[in-house]
Amino acid sequence: MTDAQPSLSEDIRKREIAYVIKMSIRVICLILAVAVPAPWPIRLLFIAGAVLLPYLAVIGANERAAGLPSPMDETESNQNEIPRHRREIGS
């Protein structure tokens, strides 16, 4: 075991997998709400899952793991300077 933080690519991969799982559950809820002849309280539960899961999936996908630096913390350069990776050809 190590105390090292997961790499950024590992963190992104975990968030992508969690997003796909949540959206798959949403599709299942949507299909069940339409296709299953269930009483209205059960259908409303499926509809609520289909409506709320995209929000939860996006919030979870955008949440960084604890200890990883935010993109804004990486550099503190002059705001008027164009970053090297964004310079136009010939400038």
N, C-alpha and C positions, 0 to 999 in steps of 0.2 A: 504494500500500500504506500501511496505517496501523498504528500500534502499539496502537490502541484495542482494548479487550476486547469480545467480542461481547455484545450485550444479553441480558438474562435471557430474553426471549421467543425469541430466536434459539437460545439454548442449549437451552431446553425443546423447541423444535421439532426440533432435531437429535437429542435424546435420544428423542423420540417416534418419529421415523423409524427410528432404530436398533432400538428395541424392536419395532416392527411387523415389521421385516425378520427379526430373530431369532425371533420367534414364528411367522412364516411358514415359516421353515426348520424349526422344530419340527414344524409340522403336516405338512410334506412328509416328515420323518423318520418320523413316526408312521404315515402312509399307506404309506410304503415298507416299514416293519417288518411291517405286516399283509398288504399286497397282493402284494409281490414274492416269488416263490418263490426265495429266495436261501439259501445255506448259513447255519448258525447264527452263525458269527463275523460275517458281514455283517449279519445281523439284529440281533445284539447291539450292533453299532456304531450302527445306526439307533435302537434303543431307548435307548442311552446318550445320543444326541443329543436324543431326545424328552424324556428325564428331566432332563438337565443344562441345556438351553437356557433354560427358564423362569427358573432361578436366575440364570444369567448375564445374561439380559435385564433382570431386575429390578435387579440390582446396577448394571448399566450405565445404566439409566434413572434411578436415584437418585444417580448420581455427577455432581457439579457440575463445570463446566469450571474450570481453574486460573485464579485471579485473581478469580473472582466471590465476593462476600461470602456467608457462610452466613446463613440466616434468623435465627440467634441473635445475630449481630453487628449487626443493624440498629438495635436500640434497647437501651439499658441503663436501663430505667425501674424504678420501684419495683414489686416483685413483688406487692404488695398492691393496687395500682391496677388497675382494670379498663380495658383499652385503649379508646380512643374508638370504634373500629370494632366493639367488642363490647358496648357499653352497651345496656341494655334501653330500650325506649320508655317514657317517663314517669319515668325515674330521674334 
